[in-house]
Amino acid sequence: QVLFRVVTFGLNAFTLRYLSRELIGVVNVRLTLLYSTVVFLAREAFRRACLSGSTKRNWTKTINLLWLTVPLGVFWSIFLGLVWLHLLEVPDPSVVPHYQAGVVAFGLSAIIELLGEPFWVLAQAHLFVRLKVIAESLSVVSKCILTVILVVLYPQWGLYIFSLAQLLYVSVLVMCYVVYFVMFLGSPEATKKSFPVARMTALLPNLVEDETFVNWKEAWLTWSFFKQSFLKQILTEGERYVMTFLNVLNFGDQGVYDIVNNLGSLVARFIFLPIEESFYVFFAKVLERGKNVKDQKQNDVAMAANVLELLLKLVLLIGLTITVFGYAYSQLALDIYGGSMLSSGTGPDLLRCYSLYVLFLAINGVTECFTFALMCKEEVDRYNFVMLALSFTFLCISYFLTHWHGSLGFILANCFNMGIRIAHSIHYIYDYFKESTYRPLTGLLPSPFLVLVYIISGVITGFSEVFCCCDKGWMARLIHISMGALCFAATVVTMFCTETKLIHFVRSQFLSRYMKKGT
């Protein structure tokens, strides 16, 4: 899976050098939003309802219910397709050709993907994890390879390229599931596992005599989830809806913002998210939800407080390192990844600002993972209400900040949003531990000497960028990179000297696990 991600990353970087900002903006924001909205509204509620409860159920009725995602997807594709074609701003055909074909193709791709929904839910319910990984990896790589070939050979095709690539992506995805179940059903392995479906025809809609077509309990549960899905989708894709419906950015700025956003979020996906998921489970097992600190086992409290303090210190230092070095190396990184299209204009400022946002993401992830592991049901309900209000506030702030600061406004609004969430979690952690002798929030206070090294590194690399990057040739770039490497090495050495407790924690918790996996 990691290899597929690396290949995809490289292919995307290659493709960027042949495309305009406007084309990327239309594809990555406008058309992708159409596709994700149709798919989400058509299937999200069905997935949540059909994956709830035990796998021992009447799968014929569940499969019948899942096939209703297809007509629902057709409805949303037609309705939203008309909105995208007639109510939203249409890009200049000389800059972004074949927009109408793109809308039709992305709407059609959503319907094709929904044809595989019964297979996906059945696989997910029975924990076919490898199937999911292989199917998604093959479909993404197929899409990237076709995109590269068409961009190089037929750049004048415009949105035809991405339309064909999107259709290939969903076709490969669905076919992987279909082929797997064709081979699996009726096999000795399926019989051994007592798999509830015996043949492929059982995965099609079937009428059962003297019984209802669907399980009405599941159907009503689906309707309950469906009413929530509108709001969830708006909050999940809030930035793209603001861009699409309120015209706060032109298509070129949308394209650059989307690329920078995806690049910046790599750290969150590959480093912070696994840490959050692992230690959420740890805190939930060590401490009992809903009990105050005095009612917990004190040995467990001591262990949880120590781990929380060191986790906060770890993600804080990772975030500070990215913020300090990201400022001076954003322009170079974008120039290497996407050429002058990204390294000129607003791209470097966006990535610099995103480097600061990563620091907020780092702290918020750990503080919320502890908070969610300890909150009782009533506290979670109150927090969800606060999050709802905060999300609408975020959309409003995004709209106003983008008018004042362009695409930077979205990242600044995200920083504000994360800052409020961090403040809430810190307040909860402080209240939780105030009746004990433990103060895990001290993990947010790095060594003063390390802070001084960060400041010196930031100043040196900042001057290095001014004098050596990025239009002064490759020798100047190498000097700039060398200066950064020296400053980074000095920072790491300082960490080893001043944060010995943290280094021991990292070695015991992460490196030892890696070594065990390797052996």
C-alpha positions, -999 to +999 in steps of 0.1 A: +000+000+000+028+024+008+045+015-025+013+023-044+011+057-026+047+065-035+041+056-072+009+077-072+026+106-056+054+106-082+029+102-111+009+132-099+040+153-096+049+144-132+014+153-144+013+187-128+040+200-152+018+195-182-014+211-168-028+246-161-039+258-127-074+263-140-077+228-153-065+214-119-089+236-101-119+225-121-110+188-118-099+187-082-125+210-067-155+214-090-159+180-106-145+160-077-170+177-054-198+167-078-186+131-077-181+130-039-215+146-032-234+122-053-216+092-038-219+104-003-256+113-004-265+080-022-246+055-001-234+069+033-266+063+051-270+028+036-234+019+047-239+030+082-272+012+086-261-020+069-228-022+088-246-017+122-251-048+143-242-084+138-232-101+105-259-127+112-289-113+094-311-118+064-285-108+038-310-110+010-330-081+024-298-062+032-285-066-004-319-055-017-317-024+004-282-017-008-293-018-045-315+012-038-283+033-038-282+030-076-315+047-084-308+072-056-274+079-072-290+084-106-314+110-091-285+129-074-263+127-105-290+142-127-301+168-102-267+180-092-254+176-128-280+202-139-269+225-110-232+221-120-241+228-157-266+257-155-264+274-121-226+275-114-200+295-132-188+277-164-151+279-170-137+295-201-137+268-229-104+281-243-087+275-209-107+244-197-123+227-227-151+201-226-166+211-192-200+196-200-185+163-209-166+163-176-198+169-156-215+140-173-185+117-169-180+124-132-217+120-125-217+087-145-186+075-125-206+079-093-234+057-106-209+030-117-192+030-083-226+025-066-231-007-086-204-022-064-220-012-031-235-046-022-201-062-028-183-035-007-206-038+023-204-076+023-166-075+022-164-048+049-188-067+072-167-098+069-134-079+073-119-085+039-093-058+045-068-070+019-094-069-008-102-033+000-065-023-001-057-041-033-089-028-051-083+008-041-046+007-049-050-008-083-078+016-092-058+047-081-026+035-099-046+027-131-061+062-130-028+079-125-011+059-153-038+067-178-038+103-168+000+106-174-002+088-208-031+110-221-016+143-207+017+136-225+002+124-258-030+144-260-028+175-238-054+193-259-081+169-248-086+189-216-113+174-193-117+144-216-084+131-200-097+133-165-131+120-174-117+089-190-093+084-160-122+088-135-143+063-154-114+038-155-109+043-117-144+034-107-146+005-133-114-011-120-126-006-084-159-023-090-144-050-112-119-060-084-148-067-060-169-085-087-140-107-098-130-115-062-166-126-053-169-147-085-138-166-074-146-167-037-183-177-037-187-215-038-150-221-030-139-244-001-128-213+018-162-197+016-178-230+027-153-233+056-162-198+068-200-204+064-202-174+042-239-162+041-240-159+003-234-190-019-236-177-055-234-145-075-271-143-083-277-139-046-259-106-048-286-092-072-320-079-061-342-109-051-378-112-042-386-136-013-421-151-012-443-140+017-417-116+029-410-079+025-384-067-001-362-051+025-358-052+063-379-022+074-359-018+106-327-013+085-347+009+061-358+033+088-323+033+103-311+043+069-336+072+067-324+084+101-288+084+089-298+100+056-312+130+074-278+135+090-258+130+058-267+164+043-252+183+072-222+160+075-213+164+038-216+201+040-193+202+070-168+177+056-165+194+022-172+229+035-142+246+019-150+232-015-187+242-013-176+278-003-152+278-033-178+264-057-210+282-048-197+316-035-170+322-061-145+334-035-115+321-056-109+317-093-103+283-108-065+287-108-063+296-071-086+267-063-063+243-081-032+256-063-050+255-029-061+220-034-026+207-043-010+225-014-038+212+010-032+176-002+006+180+002+004+196+036-020+169+049+004+141+041+021+146+075-013+144+093-023+112+075+010+093+078+023+104+112-004+120+134-034+098+125-017+065+134-005+080+167-040+092+175-057+060+166-033+038+186-033+059+217-070+065+217-073+027+222-046+029+249-063+056+269-097+040+266-084+007+280-063+022+308-088+046+322-126+041+326-149+064+307-170+088+328-151+083+361-131+112+377-094+109+384-099+100+421-121+070+413-096+055+388-068+031+397-039+054+407-013+033+389-033+036+357-037+073+362+001+077+366+008+057+335-019+076+314-006+110+326+030+101+318+021+088+283-001+118+276+027+142+286+052+125+264+028+122+235+021+160+237+058+167+237+064+143+207+038+158+185+047+194+196+083+189+185+072+173+152+049+202+146+074+228+156+100+212+133+076+213+103+066+248+111+102+262+114+117+244+084+085+245+064+086+282+063+120+284+045+116+253+023+080+256+011+089+274-022+117+248-029+094+219-022+067+232-045+092+239-072+105+204-071+071+188-069+051+209-095+075+233-111+069+271-115+031+266-116+032+259-079+063+277-067+052+311-082+022+331-070+003+321-038+016+285-036+046+291-013+027+314+011-001+288+013+024+260+022+041+282+047+008+289+064-001+252+062+031+244+080+018+264+109-016+247+106+002+213+110+013+224+145-023+230+154-033+196+139-005+178+159-016+192+193-053+189+185-050+152+175-035+141+208-056+163+231-088+152+214-078+115+214-074+117+252-106+137+257-128+114+235-114+083+253-126+097+287-158+117+280-191+102+291-220+100+267-235+133+280-202+151+275-198+137+240-233+149+231-225+184+244-193+184+225-210+174+193-234+203+196-204+227+202-187+212+171-218+218+150-219+254+160-181+257+155-184+242+120-209+267+109-187+294+124-158+280+104-177+283+071-186+319+078-151+328+088-138+311+057-160+331+035-149+365+050-112+356+053-110+345+017-124+379+007-096+396+026-067+372+022-076+350-008-069+313-004-048+319+027-081+326+044-091+290+043-060+279+062-063+308+087-099+297+093-087+262+099-061+274+124-089+293+142-111+262+142-083+240+156-073+266+181-108+265+196-109+227+197-074+226+213-086+251+240-116+230+248-095+198+251-068+214+272-095+228+295-110+192+298-075+177+305-067+204+331-100+199+349-095+161+348-061+161+364-064+191+388-074+169+418-043+148+413-005+155+414+000+149+377+004+177+352+006+161+317+000+195+300+036+203+308+043+183+277+034+214+258+064+233+272+096+224+253+131+230+267+141+267+265+174+258+249+156+237+223+133+267+216+164+289+211+178+264+186+145+265+167+146+303+166+182+303+153+174+276+128+144+296+115+165+327+111+194+309+094+172+290+069+151+322+063+182+341+052+194+311+032+161+311+013+164+348+005+200+344-009+200+309-023+164+300-034+149+294-058+159+311-091+196+312-086+205+278-100+209+243-086+242+250-068+224+277-048+196+253-041+221+227-028+236+253-005+201+261+008+194+224+013+228+219+031+221+248+055+187+233+063+203+198+068+229+213+093+202+232+112+180+201+113+209+180+126+216+206+153+179+206+163+178+168+165+210+167+186+196+193+209+164+171+213+186+141+222+204+162+249+174+180+264+145+156+259+160+123+272+127+111+287+110+116+253+137+098+234+134+068+257+096+068+252+100+069+214+125+041+215+104+019+237+070+026+221+077+030+184+112+017+175+107-015+194+074-022+176+090-015+143+119-039+151+094-066+161+075-062+128+108-064+109+117-097+126 
